Amino acid sequence: MVEWWLGGLAVVLLLASLIARVPGHWWWLRACEFPRLQIGLGGAGCALASPLADPAATPWIAAAGVAVLALELRHVLPWTPLWPVQVKTARDDRPDRCLTLLVANVLTPNRNSDALLATIREQDPDLVLTLESDDWWEQRLDEGLNGGWPHAVRIPLDNLYGMHLYSRRPLVDPTVKWLIQDDIPSIHCGVELESGDRIRFHALHPRPPAPSESEESLWRDGELMLVAKLIHQEPDEPTVVAGDLNDVAWSRSTRLFCRVSGMLDPRRGRGMFSTFHADYPLMRWPLDHVFVSEHFTLKKMQRLPRFGSDHFPILATLCYRPSRADEHETPTATDDEHRDAEGTVEEARERDQDT
């Protein structure tokens, strides 16, 4: 009986690993990319437990488990300290050229604003980006931040896609755009550092591929590819992209976003910094992201304590250091990948979403 349970589990995990490799936008395809760590650990468990099965079944159960582990480790290892860092560590950088960013998906029904405001005051970031923030959250943030972050872009919505950006530093030409879908906003602006240098900032929160939200990842992927193309057109402009992308760091679409845009992931070589789901320790993955161009080094990055949302906040201190840009290996896309990105954007703009 044990071999049936172990064998069945090993086969299911192997199928999930292989399905995640299939290109396409259907939500159930892309959903298999999220729990790669959990699937890999499940495969390792099957391999380790295989001696408990009938001796005739042990070899193939062990082989299937090891195959699952190998397939998944290939994807998740770059987001562990076993891998070289992608964004170089800051050293003796001028404080006036550094910027601390706090990103928090507040979960609209969550009403524990005091805990988030306490975290913001404790960390004292230069930029605060909240996602899923509605009118209630706007009022609490405005009152709680009490003018300490005088520059702001406010988009209160009750559809789970509201967005607020508060800044100590001046925001240059802040613009709200509805890139792919007319109910999904994004923020685009310049940020003036204390040194006088200006950087470009993009805040995103595309709709996730899930049965209750969207049957396909097409519209999420289209938004990511559109922003990637915009960044690619101005490679010399120092740029930061942040938000809840409703995608994991190792997914096909996020990796393509980085190659097309040339953006770097500060988590690579440091850790996963899994921010969702805050309530289920065994089912967490990195959904909240901070990407930077090669002009930046990283001083600090950490996942902050939970405050009642289903997401943990994430904090990153980035230092503008263009003289170290050549130390980075900037990802690049092939001509075919650029065409794929363009095709995804065009299809996302042309097709209406069913869900």
Backbone hydrogen bonds in HBPLUS format (Angstrom, degrees):
<---DONOR---> <-ACCEPTOR-->    atom                        ^
c    i                          cat <-CA-CA->   ^        H-A-AA   ^      H-
h    n   atom  resd res      DA  || num        DHA   H-A  angle D-A-AA Bond
n    s   type  num  typ     dist DA aas  dist angle  dist       angle   num
A0004-TRP N   A0001-MET O   3.08 MM   3  5.30 128.7  2.36  99.6 113.0     1
A0005-TRP N   A0001-MET O   3.30 MM   4  6.74 159.1  2.34 153.0 157.1     2
A0006-LEU N   A0002-VAL O   2.88 MM   4  6.11 179.5  1.88 165.5 165.5     3
A0007-GLY N   A0003-GLU O   2.73 MM   4  5.44 151.3  1.81 131.9 142.0     4
A0008-GLY N   A0004-TRP O   2.88 MM   4  5.79 158.2  1.93 139.2 146.0     5
A0009-LEU N   A0005-TRP O   2.99 MM   4  6.12 162.2  2.02 147.5 152.5     6
A0010-ALA N   A0006-LEU O   2.88 MM   4  6.07 160.5  1.92 149.1 154.8     7
A0011-VAL N   A0007-GLY O   2.97 MM   4  6.15 157.2  2.02 148.6 154.4     8
A0012-VAL N   A0008-GLY O   2.98 MM   4  6.20 162.4  2.01 149.7 154.5     9
A0013-LEU N   A0009-LEU O   2.95 MM   4  6.15 165.1  1.97 153.4 157.3    10
A0014-LEU N   A0010-ALA O   2.94 MM   4  6.07 152.4  2.01 142.4 150.4    11
A0015-LEU N   A0011-VAL O   2.88 MM   4  6.10 157.8  1.93 150.6 156.6    12
A0016-ALA N   A0012-VAL O   2.95 MM   4  6.21 157.4  2.00 148.6 154.9    13
A0017-SER N   A0013-LEU O   2.99 MM   4  6.22 153.5  2.06 144.4 151.3    14
A0018-LEU N   A0014-LEU O   3.01 MM   4  6.28 152.7  2.09 146.7 153.8    15
A0019-ILE N   A0015-LEU O   2.76 MM   4  5.95 158.8  1.81 154.4 160.9    16
A0020-ALA N   A0016-ALA O   3.12 MM   4  6.22 153.3  2.19 143.5 149.1    17
A0021-ARG N   A0018-LEU O   3.06 MM   3  5.36 148.6  2.16 105.4 114.9    18
A0022-VAL N   A0019-ILE O   2.97 MM   3  5.35 161.9  2.00 114.6 120.6    19
A0217-SER N   A0025-HIS O   2.60 MM 192  4.88 150.9  1.68 138.3 148.2    20
A0029-LEU N   A0026-TRP O   3.01 MM   3  5.45 137.5  2.20 109.7 121.5    21
A0030-ARG N   A0026-TRP O   3.21 MM   4  6.58 164.1  2.23 158.2 161.2    22
A0027-TRP N   A0215-GLU O   2.93 MM 188  5.45 158.6  1.97 143.9 137.9    23
A0031-ALA N   A0027-TRP O   2.75 MM   4  5.82 142.1  1.89 146.3 157.8    24
A0032-CYS N   A0029-LEU O   3.27 MM   3  5.75 144.2  2.40 106.3 114.8    25
A0033-GLU N   A0030-ARG O   3.03 MM   3  5.47 158.4  2.08 110.8 117.7    26
A0034-PHE N   A0031-ALA O   3.19 MM   3  5.60 150.2  2.28 108.7 116.3    27
A0039-ILE N   A0035-PRO O   2.81 MM   4  6.01 162.2  1.84 159.9 165.3    28
A0040-GLY N   A0036-ARG O   2.85 MM   4  5.97 161.5  1.88 148.6 153.8    29
A0041-LEU N   A0037-LEU O   2.93 MM   4  6.17 159.8  1.97 150.6 155.9    30
A0042-GLY N   A0038-GLN O   2.89 MM   4  6.08 148.4  1.99 141.8 151.1    31
A0043-GLY N   A0039-ILE O   2.92 MM   4  6.25 151.7  2.00 148.1 155.5    32
A0044-ALA N   A0040-GLY O   2.98 MM   4  6.32 155.1  2.04 146.8 153.6    33
A0045-GLY N   A0041-LEU O   2.90 MM   4  6.14 151.9  1.98 144.5 152.3    34
A0046-CYS N   A0042-GLY O   2.97 MM   4  6.30 151.3  2.06 147.2 154.5    35
A0047-ALA N   A0043-GLY O   3.03 MM   4  6.32 160.1  2.07 150.2 155.2    36
A0048-LEU N   A0044-ALA O   2.93 MM   4  6.17 161.8  1.97 151.2 156.1    37
A0049-ALA N   A0045-GLY O   2.94 MM   4  6.03 147.0  2.05 143.6 152.4    38
A0050-SER N   A0046-CYS O   2.96 MM   4  5.86 115.0  2.39 139.4 153.8    39
A0050-SER N   A0047-ALA O   3.34 MM   3  5.18 151.4  2.43  95.4 103.6    40
A0052-LEU N   A0049-ALA O   2.92 MM   3  5.72 159.7  1.96 126.6 133.1    41
A0053-ALA N   A0050-SER O   2.97 MM   3  5.46 159.1  2.02 116.6 123.2    42
A0057-ALA N   A0054-ASP O   2.80 MM   3  5.35 140.4  1.95 118.7 130.1    43
A0058-THR N   A0054-ASP O   3.06 MM   4  6.21 134.9  2.27 151.1 163.1    44
A0061-ILE N   A0057-ALA O   3.14 MM   4  6.25 160.7  2.18 161.7 167.7    45
A0062-ALA N   A0058-THR O   2.92 MM   4  6.00 166.2  1.94 158.2 162.3    46
A0063-ALA N   A0059-PRO O   2.90 MM   4  6.05 156.4  1.95 145.1 152.2    47
A0064-ALA N   A0060-TRP O   2.95 MM   4  6.04 158.3  2.00 140.8 146.4    48
A0065-GLY N   A0061-ILE O   2.94 MM   4  6.16 161.5  1.98 149.5 154.7    49
A0066-VAL N   A0062-ALA O   2.92 MM   4  6.12 161.1  1.96 151.3 156.2    50
A0067-ALA N   A0063-ALA O   2.92 MM   4  6.07 154.6  1.98 145.2 152.7    51
A0068-VAL N   A0064-ALA O   2.98 MM   4  6.23 157.5  2.03 149.1 154.7    52
A0069-LEU N   A0065-GLY O   3.01 MM   4  6.27 165.1  2.03 149.2 153.1    53
A0070-ALA N   A0066-VAL O   2.89 MM   4  6.10 161.9  1.92 151.4 156.2    54
A0071-LEU N   A0067-ALA O   2.93 MM   4  6.11 163.5  1.96 151.4 155.7    55
A0072-GLU N   A0068-VAL O   3.03 MM   4  6.23 159.8  2.07 154.3 159.3    56
A0073-LEU N   A0069-LEU O   2.85 MM   4  5.92 161.2  1.89 152.6 158.4    57
A0074-ARG N   A0070-ALA O   3.28 MM   4  6.30 151.6  2.36 142.2 147.9    58
A0075-HIS N   A0072-GLU O   2.97 MM   3  5.39 139.1  2.14 107.5 118.4    59
A0076-VAL N   A0072-GLU O   3.09 MM   4  6.41 160.0  2.13 155.5 161.4    60
A0077-LEU N   A0073-LEU O   2.99 MM   4  5.43 161.7  2.03 145.0 147.1    61
A0079-TRP N   A0076-VAL O   2.94 MM   3  5.61 153.6  2.01 122.0 130.0    62
A0080-THR N   A0077-LEU O   3.04 MM   3  5.40 122.5  2.38 132.5 126.9    63
A0269-GLY N   A0078-PRO O   2.79 MM 191  5.78 144.6  1.91 151.8 163.3    64
A0083-TRP N   A0080-THR O   3.17 MM   3  5.99 167.2  2.18 127.5 128.5    65
A0086-GLN N   A0268-ARG O   3.29 MM 182  5.57 143.8  2.43 131.6 129.7    66
A0298-LEU N   A0088-LYS O   2.94 MM 210  6.29 160.9  1.97 154.5 160.9    67
A0090-ALA N   A0298-LEU O   2.79 MM 208  5.16 164.5  1.82 125.9 125.7    68
A0097-ARG N   A0094-ARG O   2.99 MM   3  5.53 164.4  2.01 118.4 123.3    69
A0098-CYS N   A0095-PRO O   3.16 MM   3  5.20 166.1  2.18 109.8 111.3    70
A0195-SER N   A0096-ASP O   2.94 MM  99  5.02 130.1  2.19 150.8 136.8    71
A0320-TYR N   A0097-ARG O   2.83 MM 223  5.43 173.2  1.84 157.5 155.2    72
A0099-LEU N   A0318-LEU O   2.69 MM 219  5.25 156.3  1.75 157.1 165.7    73
A0318-LEU N   A0099-LEU O   2.79 MM 219  5.25 161.6  1.82 157.8 152.5    74
A0126-ASP N   A0100-THR O   2.81 MM  26  5.16 138.7  1.98 127.2 139.9    75
A0127-LEU N   A0100-THR O   3.02 MM  27  6.40 157.0  2.07 158.9 163.2    76
A0101-LEU N   A0316-ALA O   2.80 MM 215  5.36 165.9  1.81 158.4 160.7    77
A0316-ALA N   A0101-LEU O   2.97 MM 215  5.36 156.8  2.02 151.5 158.9    78
A0102-LEU N   A0127-LEU O   2.93 MM  25  6.21 156.6  1.98 147.7 155.0    79
A0129-LEU N   A0102-LEU O   2.84 MM  27  6.18 169.3  1.85 168.5 172.0    80
A0103-VAL N   A0314-ILE O   2.93 MM 211  5.38 166.8  1.95 160.4 164.5    81
A0314-ILE N   A0103-VAL O   2.95 MM 211  5.38 156.1  2.01 150.4 158.3    82
A0104-ALA N   A0129-LEU O   2.87 MM  25  6.30 158.8  1.92 165.2 171.0    83
A0131-LEU N   A0104-ALA O   2.95 MM  27  6.26 147.7  2.06 141.5 144.3    84
A0106-VAL N   A0131-LEU O   2.95 MM  25  6.06 152.5  2.03 158.6 157.4    85
A0110-ASN N   A0107-LEU O   2.78 MM   3  5.42 147.0  1.89 127.6 138.3    86
A0117-LEU N   A0113-SER O   2.88 MM   4  6.09 168.8  1.89 161.1 164.5    87
A0118-ALA N   A0114-ASP O   2.90 MM   4  6.04 150.7  1.98 144.1 152.1    88
A0119-THR N   A0115-ALA O   3.09 MM   4  6.33 151.3  2.17 141.7 149.0    89
A0120-ILE N   A0116-LEU O   2.89 MM   4  6.22 158.2  1.93 153.9 160.1    90
A0121-ARG N   A0117-LEU O   2.94 MM   4  6.16 165.1  1.96 150.4 154.0    91
A0122-GLU N   A0118-ALA O   2.93 MM   4  6.08 150.9  2.02 141.9 150.4    92
A0123-GLN N   A0119-THR O   2.90 MM   4  6.08 164.0  1.93 154.7 158.1    93
A0124-ASP N   A0120-ILE O   2.74 MM   4  5.64 146.8  1.85 147.8 157.5    94
A0168-ARG N   A0126-ASP O   2.84 MM  42  5.15 156.5  1.89 151.1 157.6    95
A0128-VAL N   A0166-TYR O   2.81 MM  38  5.08 157.8  1.86 152.3 155.7    96
A0166-TYR N   A0128-VAL O   2.87 MM  38  5.08 162.5  1.90 148.7 154.7    97
A0130-THR N   A0164-HIS O   2.85 MM  34  5.19 164.9  1.88 152.9 158.1    98
A0164-HIS N   A0130-THR O   3.05 MM  34  5.19 159.3  2.09 138.8 143.1    99
A0132-GLU N   A0162-GLY O   2.86 MM  30  4.63 131.5  2.09 153.0 143.2   100
A0138-GLU N   A0134-ASP O   2.87 MM   4  6.13 153.6  1.94 150.1 158.7   101
A0139-GLN N   A0135-ASP O   3.00 MM   4  6.25 160.6  2.04 152.4 155.7   102
A0140-ARG N   A0136-TRP O   3.12 MM   4  6.44 163.5  2.15 150.1 154.4   103
A0141-LEU N   A0137-TRP O   2.82 MM   4  5.96 161.8  1.85 154.7 159.9   104
A0142-ASP N   A0138-GLU O   2.86 MM   4  5.96 165.3  1.88 152.2 156.6   105
A0143-GLU N   A0139-GLN O   3.01 MM   4  6.16 161.1  2.05 146.6 151.8   106
A0144-GLY N   A0140-ARG O   2.79 MM   4  5.82 162.4  1.82 147.5 153.5   107
A0145-LEU N   A0141-LEU O   2.88 MM   4  5.74 162.6  1.91 148.7 152.6   108
A0148-GLY N   A0145-LEU O   2.88 MM   3  5.69 166.9  1.89 135.2 138.0   109
A0151-HIS N   A0167-SER O   3.14 MM  16  5.03 162.7  2.18 160.6 155.5   110
A0167-SER N   A0151-HIS O   2.70 MM  16  5.03 146.0  1.81 156.8 160.8   111
A0153-VAL N   A0165-LEU O   2.81 MM  12  5.07 148.0  1.92 142.9 152.2   112
A0165-LEU N   A0153-VAL O   2.88 MM  12  5.07 161.2  1.91 150.3 155.8   113
A0155-ILE N   A0163-MET O   2.83 MM   8  5.10 133.8  2.04 153.6 167.4   114
A0163-MET N   A0155-ILE O   2.91 MM   8  5.10 154.1  1.97 133.5 141.4   115
A0192-GLU N   A0170-PRO O   3.03 MM  22  5.50 170.3  2.04 161.7 164.1   116
A0172-VAL N   A0190-GLY O   2.72 MM  18  4.45 166.6  1.74 124.1 129.0   117
A0190-GLY N   A0172-VAL O   2.86 MM  18  4.45 168.0  1.87 139.4 142.2   118
A0175-THR N   A0188-HIS O   2.81 MM  13  5.22 149.5  1.91 147.4 157.8   119
A0188-HIS N   A0175-THR O   2.89 MM  13  5.22 156.4  1.95 155.3 161.8   120
A0177-LYS N   A0186-SER O   2.91 MM   9  5.29 161.3  1.94 146.9 153.2   121
A0186-SER N   A0177-LYS O   2.81 MM   9  5.29 122.4  2.15 148.5 163.8   122
A0184-ILE N   A0181-GLN O   3.25 MM   3  5.51 170.3  2.26 116.4 117.2   123
A0187-ILE N   A0203-ALA O   3.07 MM  16  4.98 155.0  2.13 136.0 143.6   124
A0203-ALA N   A0187-ILE O   2.80 MM  16  4.98 164.6  1.83 150.1 153.8   125
A0189-CYS N   A0201-PHE O   3.00 MM  12  5.40 162.4  2.03 154.2 159.2   126
A0201-PHE N   A0189-CYS O   2.75 MM  12  5.40 161.0  1.79 175.7 173.8   127
A0191-VAL N   A0199-ILE O   2.84 MM   8  5.35 151.9  1.92 147.9 154.4   128
A0199-ILE N   A0191-VAL O   3.00 MM   8  5.35 160.1  2.04 145.0 150.4   129
A0193-LEU N   A0197-ASP O   2.76 MM   4  5.35 165.1  1.78 170.4 172.8   130
A0196-GLY N   A0193-LEU O   2.89 MM   3  5.28 158.6  1.94 113.0 120.2   131
A0200-ARG N   A0238-PRO O   2.78 MM  38  6.09 166.7  1.80 154.2 158.9   132
A0240-VAL N   A0200-ARG O   2.83 MM  40  6.21 147.9  1.93 151.8 161.9   133
A0202-HIS N   A0240-VAL O   2.93 MM  38  6.36 151.8  2.01 155.4 164.2   134
A0242-ALA N   A0202-HIS O   2.95 MM  40  6.39 159.5  1.99 165.2 172.0   135
A0204-LEU N   A0242-ALA O   2.99 MM  38  6.38 156.5  2.05 152.4 160.0   136
A0210-ALA N   A0214-SER O   2.93 MM   4  5.29 128.2  2.21 130.0 145.2   137
A0213-GLU N   A0210-ALA O   2.90 MM   3  5.20 151.0  1.98 114.1 123.7   138
A0214-SER N   A0210-ALA O   2.70 MM   4  5.29 146.0  1.81 148.2 160.0   139
A0221-ASP N   A0217-SER O   2.81 MM   4  5.95 174.2  1.81 168.0 170.0   140
A0222-GLY N   A0218-LEU O   2.73 MM   4  5.86 148.9  1.83 143.2 152.9   141
A0223-GLU N   A0219-TRP O   3.13 MM   4  6.25 155.3  2.20 139.5 144.4   142
A0224-LEU N   A0220-ARG O   3.08 MM   4  6.40 163.9  2.10 153.5 157.8   143
A0225-MET N   A0221-ASP O   2.86 MM   4  6.06 162.3  1.89 152.6 157.6   144
A0226-LEU N   A0222-GLY O   2.94 MM   4  6.04 149.7  2.03 143.2 151.4   145
A0227-VAL N   A0223-GLU O   3.12 MM   4  6.34 166.1  2.14 152.2 154.7   146
A0228-ALA N   A0224-LEU O   2.93 MM   4  6.12 155.1  2.00 145.1 153.1   147
A0229-LYS N   A0225-MET O   2.92 MM   4  6.09 153.8  1.99 144.3 150.4   148
A0230-LEU N   A0226-LEU O   3.07 MM   4  6.37 153.2  2.15 145.7 152.7   149
A0231-ILE N   A0227-VAL O   2.99 MM   4  6.26 159.9  2.03 153.2 157.9   150
A0232-HIS N   A0228-ALA O   2.90 MM   4  6.09 155.7  1.96 146.5 154.0   151
A0233-GLN N   A0229-LYS O   3.15 MM   4  6.36 138.2  2.34 141.1 150.3   152
A0234-GLU N   A0231-ILE O   3.04 MM   3  5.50 153.5  2.11 111.8 119.6   153
A0237-GLU N   A0234-GLU O   3.17 MM   3  5.73 168.1  2.19 119.3 122.8   154
A0293-SER N   A0239-THR O   2.98 MM  54  5.36 136.9  2.17 158.4 158.5   155
A0241-VAL N   A0291-PHE O   2.93 MM  50  5.05 161.5  1.96 138.4 143.8   156
A0291-PHE N   A0241-VAL O   2.75 MM  50  5.05 167.4  1.76 156.2 160.7   157
A0243-GLY N   A0289-HIS O   3.10 MM  46  5.54 146.4  2.22 151.0 150.3   158
A0289-HIS N   A0243-GLY O   2.82 MM  46  5.54 169.2  1.84 160.0 157.0   159
A0245-LEU N   A0287-LEU O   3.18 MM  42  6.09 140.7  2.35 171.3 165.0   160
A0251-SER N   A0248-VAL O   3.30 MM   3  5.55 171.0  2.31 113.5 115.2   161
A0255-ARG N   A0251-SER O   3.04 MM   4  6.11 164.7  2.07 149.9 154.6   162
A0256-LEU N   A0252-ARG O   3.04 MM   4  6.17 148.8  2.14 139.7 148.7   163
A0257-PHE N   A0253-SER O   2.85 MM   4  6.06 153.2  1.93 143.9 151.7   164
A0258-CYS N   A0254-THR O   3.04 MM   4  6.34 155.8  2.10 147.3 152.4   165
A0259-ARG N   A0255-ARG O   3.05 MM   4  6.33 153.5  2.13 142.9 150.0   166
A0260-VAL N   A0256-LEU O   2.87 MM   4  6.03 170.1  1.88 161.2 163.2   167
A0261-SER N   A0257-PHE O   2.96 MM   4  5.97 162.9  1.99 148.7 154.1   168
A0262-GLY N   A0258-CYS O   2.74 MM   4  5.34 138.4  1.91 135.0 146.1   169
A0264-LEU N   A0292-VAL O   2.64 MM  28  5.25 171.5  1.65 159.2 162.2   170
A0292-VAL N   A0264-LEU O   2.99 MM  28  5.25 160.3  2.03 144.5 150.4   171
A0268-ARG N   A0265-ASP O   3.19 MM   3  5.80 149.9  2.29 116.1 123.2   172
A0270-ARG N   A0267-ARG O   2.79 MM   3  5.11 159.1  1.83 138.6 138.3   173
A0271-GLY N   A0267-ARG O   3.05 MM   4  5.48 158.9  2.10 153.8 152.5   174
A0312-PHE N   A0275-THR O   2.81 MM  37  4.77 150.6  1.90 133.8 143.8   175
A0276-PHE N   A0285-TRP O   3.31 MM   9  5.63 160.8  2.35 151.8 157.2   176
A0285-TRP N   A0276-PHE O   2.60 MM   9  5.63 152.5  1.67 161.6 162.5   177
A0280-TYR N   A0277-HIS O   3.29 MM   3  5.63 152.4  2.37 109.1 116.4   178
A0278-ALA N   A0310-ASP O   2.81 MM  32  4.83 165.8  1.83 123.9 128.1   179
A0283-MET N   A0280-TYR O   2.99 MM   3  5.44 157.1  2.04 117.4 124.8   180
A0296-PHE N   A0293-SER O   3.33 MM   3  6.33 160.1  2.38 132.0 131.4   181
A0321-ARG N   A0295-HIS O   2.73 MM  26  5.54 150.6  1.81 156.5 166.6   182
A0297-THR N   A0319-CYS O   2.92 MM  22  5.22 153.0  1.99 144.4 153.1   183
A0319-CYS N   A0297-THR O   2.93 MM  22  5.22 169.6  1.94 147.3 149.4   184
A0299-LYS N   A0317-THR O   2.88 MM  18  5.35 167.1  1.90 161.0 162.9   185
A0317-THR N   A0300-LYS O   2.75 MM  17  5.03 163.1  1.78 147.2 150.0   186
A0302-GLN N   A0315-LEU O   2.90 MM  13  5.35 155.5  1.96 148.3 154.3   187
A0315-LEU N   A0302-GLN O   2.86 MM  13  5.35 166.8  1.88 163.3 167.7   188
A0304-LEU N   A0313-PRO O   2.95 MM   9  5.28 163.2  1.98 136.5 141.7   189
A0324-ARG N   A0321-ARG O   3.02 MM   3  5.82 166.4  2.04 125.3 129.5   190
A0325-ALA N   A0322-PRO O   3.11 MM   3  5.16 166.4  2.13 111.0 112.8   191
A0327-GLU N   A0324-ARG O   2.96 MM   3  5.48 156.2  2.02 114.9 122.7   192
A0328-HIS N   A0325-ALA O   3.10 MM   3  5.75 163.8  2.13 118.1 123.1   193
A0338-HIS N   A0334-THR O   2.99 MM   4  6.35 154.0  2.06 151.2 158.2   194
A0339-ARG N   A0335-ASP O   2.98 MM   4  6.28 153.5  2.05 146.5 154.0   195
A0340-ASP N   A0336-ASP O   2.84 MM   4  6.12 151.0  1.93 144.9 153.6   196
A0341-ALA N   A0337-GLU O   2.91 MM   4  6.14 157.6  1.96 147.2 152.7   197
A0342-GLU N   A0338-HIS O   2.99 MM   4  6.21 159.9  2.03 146.5 151.8   198
A0343-GLY N   A0339-ARG O   2.86 MM   4  6.06 158.5  1.90 149.2 155.3   199
A0344-THR N   A0340-ASP O   2.92 MM   4  6.16 151.9  2.00 147.8 155.2   200
A0345-VAL N   A0341-ALA O   3.08 MM   4  6.36 159.3  2.12 150.2 154.9   201
A0346-GLU N   A0342-GLU O   3.03 MM   4  6.28 165.5  2.05 152.5 156.2   202
A0347-GLU N   A0343-GLY O   2.93 MM   4  6.07 163.6  1.96 149.3 153.9   203
A0348-ALA N   A0344-THR O   2.93 MM   4  6.02 160.3  1.97 148.1 153.8   204
A0349-ARG N   A0345-VAL O   3.03 MM   4  6.21 150.1  2.12 147.2 154.8   205
A0350-GLU N   A0346-GLU O   3.06 MM   4  6.21 143.5  2.20 142.9 152.7   206
A0351-ARG N   A0347-GLU O   3.00 MM   4  6.04 153.6  2.07 154.4 159.1   207
